[in-house]
Amino acid sequence: MAMTVRLPPELDAALEKLAAARHTSKHALLIDATSRFVAESSKTERVLAAVDDIGHDYAEAIRRLEDA
């Protein structure tokens, strides 16, 4: 799917410099960065869900430790 991305001039310049240094395109860098962001966000959601489950599963033990 095609889309237009409008970047602030300083970010566009930094992206251009990075693309040149890595001998790739700004487009490729944006795809890589977006893929990493989505993967990291998904990972964070899974970790938070696991923490919620642990908190629920061990709620009584946690309460006892608070009182100790």
Jmol script that loads the backbone (N, CA, C; Angstrom):
load data "model"
ATOM      1  N   MET A   1       0.842  -1.175   0.000  1.00  0.00           N
ATOM      2  CA  MET A   1       0.000   0.000   0.000  1.00  0.00           C
ATOM      3  C   MET A   1       0.889   1.240   0.000  1.00  0.00           C
ATOM      4  N   ALA A   2       0.612   2.139  -0.862  1.00  0.00           N
ATOM      5  CA  ALA A   2       1.408   3.359  -0.976  1.00  0.00           C
ATOM      6  C   ALA A   2       0.892   4.409  -0.006  1.00  0.00           C
ATOM      7  N   MET A   3       1.826   5.192   0.532  1.00  0.00           N
ATOM      8  CA  MET A   3       1.451   6.290   1.411  1.00  0.00           C
ATOM      9  C   MET A   3       2.528   7.353   1.353  1.00  0.00           C
ATOM     10  N   THR A   4       2.155   8.548   1.734  1.00  0.00           N
ATOM     11  CA  THR A   4       3.096   9.656   1.780  1.00  0.00           C
ATOM     12  C   THR A   4       3.450   9.919   3.235  1.00  0.00           C
ATOM     13  N   VAL A   5       4.730  10.090   3.499  1.00  0.00           N
ATOM     14  CA  VAL A   5       5.190  10.397   4.851  1.00  0.00           C
ATOM     15  C   VAL A   5       5.839  11.776   4.811  1.00  0.00           C
ATOM     16  N   ARG A   6       5.314  12.677   5.617  1.00  0.00           N
ATOM     17  CA  ARG A   6       5.879  14.024   5.686  1.00  0.00           C
ATOM     18  C   ARG A   6       6.715  14.115   6.968  1.00  0.00           C
ATOM     19  N   LEU A   7       7.993  14.302   6.778  1.00  0.00           N
ATOM     20  CA  LEU A   7       8.915  14.376   7.910  1.00  0.00           C
ATOM     21  C   LEU A   7       9.352  15.818   8.136  1.00  0.00           C
ATOM     22  N   PRO A   8       9.620  16.175   9.382  1.00  0.00           N
ATOM     23  CA  PRO A   8      10.221  17.489   9.624  1.00  0.00           C
ATOM     24  C   PRO A   8      11.569  17.548   8.894  1.00  0.00           C
ATOM     25  N   PRO A   9      11.953  18.715   8.421  1.00  0.00           N
ATOM     26  CA  PRO A   9      13.189  18.837   7.633  1.00  0.00           C
ATOM     27  C   PRO A   9      14.420  18.242   8.310  1.00  0.00           C
ATOM     28  N   GLU A  10      14.571  18.461   9.620  1.00  0.00           N
ATOM     29  CA  GLU A  10      15.765  17.945  10.294  1.00  0.00           C
ATOM     30  C   GLU A  10      15.758  16.418  10.361  1.00  0.00           C
ATOM     31  N   LEU A  11      14.594  15.809  10.514  1.00  0.00           N
ATOM     32  CA  LEU A  11      14.512  14.351  10.526  1.00  0.00           C
ATOM     33  C   LEU A  11      14.760  13.790   9.132  1.00  0.00           C
ATOM     34  N   ASP A  12      14.236  14.461   8.122  1.00  0.00           N
ATOM     35  CA  ASP A  12      14.472  14.034   6.744  1.00  0.00           C
ATOM     36  C   ASP A  12      15.960  14.105   6.406  1.00  0.00           C
ATOM     37  N   ALA A  13      16.628  15.153   6.852  1.00  0.00           N
ATOM     38  CA  ALA A  13      18.074  15.300   6.595  1.00  0.00           C
ATOM     39  C   ALA A  13      18.855  14.193   7.299  1.00  0.00           C
ATOM     40  N   ALA A  14      18.485  13.900   8.540  1.00  0.00           N
ATOM     41  CA  ALA A  14      19.169  12.824   9.282  1.00  0.00           C
ATOM     42  C   ALA A  14      18.933  11.473   8.611  1.00  0.00           C
ATOM     43  N   LEU A  15      17.714  11.253   8.138  1.00  0.00           N
ATOM     44  CA  LEU A  15      17.391  10.000   7.454  1.00  0.00           C
ATOM     45  C   LEU A  15      18.175   9.886   6.150  1.00  0.00           C
ATOM     46  N   GLU A  16      18.278  10.984   5.429  1.00  0.00           N
ATOM     47  CA  GLU A  16      19.051  11.020   4.180  1.00  0.00           C
ATOM     48  C   GLU A  16      20.521  10.680   4.442  1.00  0.00           C
ATOM     49  N   LYS A  17      21.084  11.267   5.488  1.00  0.00           N
ATOM     50  CA  LYS A  17      22.485  11.021   5.843  1.00  0.00           C
ATOM     51  C   LYS A  17      22.696   9.555   6.227  1.00  0.00           C
ATOM     52  N   LEU A  18      21.772   9.010   7.021  1.00  0.00           N
ATOM     53  CA  LEU A  18      21.873   7.613   7.433  1.00  0.00           C
ATOM     54  C   LEU A  18      21.742   6.671   6.234  1.00  0.00           C
ATOM     55  N   ALA A  19      20.810   6.963   5.349  1.00  0.00           N
ATOM     56  CA  ALA A  19      20.625   6.141   4.151  1.00  0.00           C
ATOM     57  C   ALA A  19      21.894   6.139   3.297  1.00  0.00           C
ATOM     58  N   ALA A  20      22.499   7.294   3.144  1.00  0.00           N
ATOM     59  CA  ALA A  20      23.732   7.379   2.356  1.00  0.00           C
ATOM     60  C   ALA A  20      24.856   6.586   3.026  1.00  0.00           C
ATOM     61  N   ALA A  21      24.963   6.709   4.337  1.00  0.00           N
ATOM     62  CA  ALA A  21      26.016   5.991   5.061  1.00  0.00           C
ATOM     63  C   ALA A  21      25.847   4.477   4.964  1.00  0.00           C
ATOM     64  N   ARG A  22      24.608   4.024   4.904  1.00  0.00           N
ATOM     65  CA  ARG A  22      24.337   2.583   4.843  1.00  0.00           C
ATOM     66  C   ARG A  22      24.142   2.076   3.422  1.00  0.00           C
ATOM     67  N   HIS A  23      24.283   2.975   2.461  1.00  0.00           N
ATOM     68  CA  HIS A  23      24.124   2.617   1.039  1.00  0.00           C
ATOM     69  C   HIS A  23      22.769   1.968   0.792  1.00  0.00           C
ATOM     70  N   THR A  24      21.741   2.624   1.299  1.00  0.00           N
ATOM     71  CA  THR A  24      20.375   2.132   1.110  1.00  0.00           C
ATOM     72  C   THR A  24      19.468   3.338   0.900  1.00  0.00           C
ATOM     73  N   SER A  25      18.193   3.081   0.773  1.00  0.00           N
ATOM     74  CA  SER A  25      17.248   4.174   0.549  1.00  0.00           C
ATOM     75  C   SER A  25      16.553   4.577   1.852  1.00  0.00           C
ATOM     76  N   LYS A  26      16.010   5.787   1.838  1.00  0.00           N
ATOM     77  CA  LYS A  26      15.218   6.221   2.989  1.00  0.00           C
ATOM     78  C   LYS A  26      14.005   5.300   3.139  1.00  0.00           C
ATOM     79  N   HIS A  27      13.447   4.896   2.030  1.00  0.00           N
ATOM     80  CA  HIS A  27      12.299   3.979   2.042  1.00  0.00           C
ATOM     81  C   HIS A  27      12.646   2.688   2.788  1.00  0.00           C
ATOM     82  N   ALA A  28      13.786   2.104   2.485  1.00  0.00           N
ATOM     83  CA  ALA A  28      14.201   0.859   3.145  1.00  0.00           C
ATOM     84  C   ALA A  28      14.403   1.076   4.643  1.00  0.00           C
ATOM     85  N   LEU A  29      14.984   2.214   5.013  1.00  0.00           N
ATOM     86  CA  LEU A  29      15.173   2.506   6.432  1.00  0.00           C
ATOM     87  C   LEU A  29      13.838   2.661   7.149  1.00  0.00           C
ATOM     88  N   LEU A  30      12.880   3.320   6.512  1.00  0.00           N
ATOM     89  CA  LEU A  30      11.566   3.499   7.127  1.00  0.00           C
ATOM     90  C   LEU A  30      10.833   2.168   7.285  1.00  0.00           C
ATOM     91  N   ILE A  31      10.956   1.285   6.303  1.00  0.00           N
ATOM     92  CA  ILE A  31      10.333  -0.039   6.421  1.00  0.00           C
ATOM     93  C   ILE A  31      10.971  -0.805   7.569  1.00  0.00           C
ATOM     94  N   ASP A  32      12.298  -0.774   7.663  1.00  0.00           N
ATOM     95  CA  ASP A  32      12.995  -1.473   8.740  1.00  0.00           C
ATOM     96  C   ASP A  32      12.596  -0.916  10.102  1.00  0.00           C
ATOM     97  N   ALA A  33      12.584   0.397  10.232  1.00  0.00           N
ATOM     98  CA  ALA A  33      12.241   1.031  11.511  1.00  0.00           C
ATOM     99  C   ALA A  33      10.796   0.725  11.901  1.00  0.00           C
ATOM    100  N   THR A  34       9.892   0.760  10.941  1.00  0.00           N
ATOM    101  CA  THR A  34       8.488   0.468  11.220  1.00  0.00           C
ATOM    102  C   THR A  34       8.312  -0.983  11.628  1.00  0.00           C
ATOM    103  N   SER A  35       8.983  -1.890  10.948  1.00  0.00           N
ATOM    104  CA  SER A  35       8.905  -3.310  11.300  1.00  0.00           C
ATOM    105  C   SER A  35       9.405  -3.552  12.716  1.00  0.00           C
ATOM    106  N   ARG A  36      10.520  -2.925  13.057  1.00  0.00           N
ATOM    107  CA  ARG A  36      11.064  -3.070  14.413  1.00  0.00           C
ATOM    108  C   ARG A  36      10.110  -2.505  15.458  1.00  0.00           C
ATOM    109  N   PHE A  37       9.513  -1.359  15.162  1.00  0.00           N
ATOM    110  CA  PHE A  37       8.586  -0.724  16.095  1.00  0.00           C
ATOM    111  C   PHE A  37       7.372  -1.612  16.338  1.00  0.00           C
ATOM    112  N   VAL A  38       6.817  -2.160  15.278  1.00  0.00           N
ATOM    113  CA  VAL A  38       5.645  -3.031  15.411  1.00  0.00           C
ATOM    114  C   VAL A  38       6.000  -4.285  16.202  1.00  0.00           C
ATOM    115  N   ALA A  39       7.144  -4.884  15.918  1.00  0.00           N
ATOM    116  CA  ALA A  39       7.573  -6.087  16.640  1.00  0.00           C
ATOM    117  C   ALA A  39       7.793  -5.776  18.117  1.00  0.00           C
ATOM    118  N   GLU A  40       8.428  -4.661  18.413  1.00  0.00           N
ATOM    119  CA  GLU A  40       8.694  -4.285  19.804  1.00  0.00           C
ATOM    120  C   GLU A  40       7.396  -3.986  20.546  1.00  0.00           C
ATOM    121  N   SER A  41       6.467  -3.319  19.873  1.00  0.00           N
ATOM    122  CA  SER A  41       5.176  -3.020  20.497  1.00  0.00           C
ATOM    123  C   SER A  41       4.428  -4.298  20.827  1.00  0.00           C
ATOM    124  N   SER A  42       4.466  -5.254  19.902  1.00  0.00           N
ATOM    125  CA  SER A  42       3.800  -6.532  20.131  1.00  0.00           C
ATOM    126  C   SER A  42       4.446  -7.265  21.300  1.00  0.00           C
ATOM    127  N   LYS A  43       5.760  -7.229  21.365  1.00  0.00           N
ATOM    128  CA  LYS A  43       6.503  -7.876  22.453  1.00  0.00           C
ATOM    129  C   LYS A  43       6.143  -7.232  23.791  1.00  0.00           C
ATOM    130  N   THR A  44       6.066  -5.919  23.819  1.00  0.00           N
ATOM    131  CA  THR A  44       5.722  -5.201  25.044  1.00  0.00           C
ATOM    132  C   THR A  44       4.322  -5.594  25.515  1.00  0.00           C
ATOM    133  N   GLU A  45       3.384  -5.689  24.593  1.00  0.00           N
ATOM    134  CA  GLU A  45       2.024  -6.083  24.955  1.00  0.00           C
ATOM    135  C   GLU A  45       1.998  -7.492  25.537  1.00  0.00           C
ATOM    136  N   ARG A  46       2.784  -8.399  24.972  1.00  0.00           N
ATOM    137  CA  ARG A  46       2.830  -9.776  25.493  1.00  0.00           C
ATOM    138  C   ARG A  46       3.440  -9.809  26.885  1.00  0.00           C
ATOM    139  N   VAL A  47       4.477  -9.015  27.111  1.00  0.00           N
ATOM    140  CA  VAL A  47       5.112  -8.967  28.440  1.00  0.00           C
ATOM    141  C   VAL A  47       4.135  -8.407  29.460  1.00  0.00           C
ATOM    142  N   LEU A  48       3.451  -7.326  29.113  1.00  0.00           N
ATOM    143  CA  LEU A  48       2.494  -6.734  30.048  1.00  0.00           C
ATOM    144  C   LEU A  48       1.357  -7.704  30.361  1.00  0.00           C
ATOM    145  N   ALA A  49       0.903  -8.452  29.368  1.00  0.00           N
ATOM    146  CA  ALA A  49      -0.148  -9.446  29.599  1.00  0.00           C
ATOM    147  C   ALA A  49       0.364 -10.540  30.528  1.00  0.00           C
ATOM    148  N   ALA A  50       1.610 -10.964  30.345  1.00  0.00           N
ATOM    149  CA  ALA A  50       2.188 -11.999  31.215  1.00  0.00           C
ATOM    150  C   ALA A  50       2.304 -11.491  32.642  1.00  0.00           C
ATOM    151  N   VAL A  51       2.703 -10.231  32.810  1.00  0.00           N
ATOM    152  CA  VAL A  51       2.808  -9.655  34.147  1.00  0.00           C
ATOM    153  C   VAL A  51       1.435  -9.603  34.807  1.00  0.00           C
ATOM    154  N   ASP A  52       0.421  -9.233  34.050  1.00  0.00           N
ATOM    155  CA  ASP A  52      -0.940  -9.234  34.593  1.00  0.00           C
ATOM    156  C   ASP A  52      -1.340 -10.628  35.048  1.00  0.00           C
ATOM    157  N   ASP A  53      -1.026 -11.635  34.234  1.00  0.00           N
ATOM    158  CA  ASP A  53      -1.357 -13.020  34.597  1.00  0.00           C
ATOM    159  C   ASP A  53      -0.629 -13.440  35.862  1.00  0.00           C
ATOM    160  N   ILE A  54       0.635 -13.101  35.959  1.00  0.00           N
ATOM    161  CA  ILE A  54       1.423 -13.460  37.147  1.00  0.00           C
ATOM    162  C   ILE A  54       0.847 -12.772  38.379  1.00  0.00           C
ATOM    163  N   GLY A  55       0.519 -11.494  38.249  1.00  0.00           N
ATOM    164  CA  GLY A  55      -0.071 -10.768  39.357  1.00  0.00           C
ATOM    165  C   GLY A  55      -1.359 -11.402  39.827  1.00  0.00           C
ATOM    166  N   HIS A  56      -2.166 -11.850  38.892  1.00  0.00           N
ATOM    167  CA  HIS A  56      -3.425 -12.511  39.230  1.00  0.00           C
ATOM    168  C   HIS A  56      -3.164 -13.864  39.879  1.00  0.00           C
ATOM    169  N   ASP A  57      -2.269 -14.643  39.289  1.00  0.00           N
ATOM    170  CA  ASP A  57      -1.986 -15.996  39.784  1.00  0.00           C
ATOM    171  C   ASP A  57      -1.359 -15.987  41.175  1.00  0.00           C
ATOM    172  N   TYR A  58      -0.575 -14.977  41.469  1.00  0.00           N
ATOM    173  CA  TYR A  58       0.152 -14.938  42.738  1.00  0.00           C
ATOM    174  C   TYR A  58      -0.333 -13.818  43.661  1.00  0.00           C
ATOM    175  N   ALA A  59      -1.541 -13.341  43.454  1.00  0.00           N
ATOM    176  CA  ALA A  59      -2.067 -12.218  44.228  1.00  0.00           C
ATOM    177  C   ALA A  59      -2.036 -12.502  45.726  1.00  0.00           C
ATOM    178  N   GLU A  60      -2.439 -13.697  46.120  1.00  0.00           N
ATOM    179  CA  GLU A  60      -2.465 -14.032  47.549  1.00  0.00           C
ATOM    180  C   GLU A  60      -1.045 -14.038  48.137  1.00  0.00           C
ATOM    181  N   ALA A  61      -0.100 -14.612  47.445  1.00  0.00           N
ATOM    182  CA  ALA A  61       1.281 -14.642  47.920  1.00  0.00           C
ATOM    183  C   ALA A  61       1.844 -13.221  48.015  1.00  0.00           C
ATOM    184  N   ILE A  62       1.500 -12.378  47.060  1.00  0.00           N
ATOM    185  CA  ILE A  62       1.972 -10.994  47.084  1.00  0.00           C
ATOM    186  C   ILE A  62       1.379 -10.261  48.289  1.00  0.00           C
ATOM    187  N   ARG A  63       0.077 -10.487  48.565  1.00  0.00           N
ATOM    188  CA  ARG A  63      -0.547  -9.858  49.727  1.00  0.00           C
ATOM    189  C   ARG A  63       0.122 -10.299  51.019  1.00  0.00           C
ATOM    190  N   ARG A  64       0.449 -11.595  51.126  1.00  0.00           N
ATOM    191  CA  ARG A  64       1.114 -12.095  52.327  1.00  0.00           C
ATOM    192  C   ARG A  64       2.487 -11.469  52.485  1.00  0.00           C
ATOM    193  N   LEU A  65       3.209 -11.284  51.387  1.00  0.00           N
ATOM    194  CA  LEU A  65       4.531 -10.664  51.465  1.00  0.00           C
ATOM    195  C   LEU A  65       4.432  -9.201  51.882  1.00  0.00           C
ATOM    196  N   GLU A  66       3.370  -8.523  51.441  1.00  0.00           N
ATOM    197  CA  GLU A  66       3.187  -7.129  51.845  1.00  0.00           C
ATOM    198  C   GLU A  66       2.998  -7.013  53.348  1.00  0.00           C
ATOM    199  N   ASP A  67       2.327  -7.999  53.938  1.00  0.00           N
ATOM    200  CA  ASP A  67       2.050  -7.982  55.381  1.00  0.00           C
ATOM    201  C   ASP A  67       3.230  -8.466  56.218  1.00  0.00           C
ATOM    202  N   ALA A  68       4.210  -9.073  55.591  1.00  0.00           N
ATOM    203  CA  ALA A  68       5.342  -9.648  56.337  1.00  0.00           C
ATOM    204  C   ALA A  68       6.277  -8.593  56.875  1.00  0.00           C
TER     205      ALA A  68
END
end "model"
wireframe off; spacefill off
backbone 0.3
color backbone group
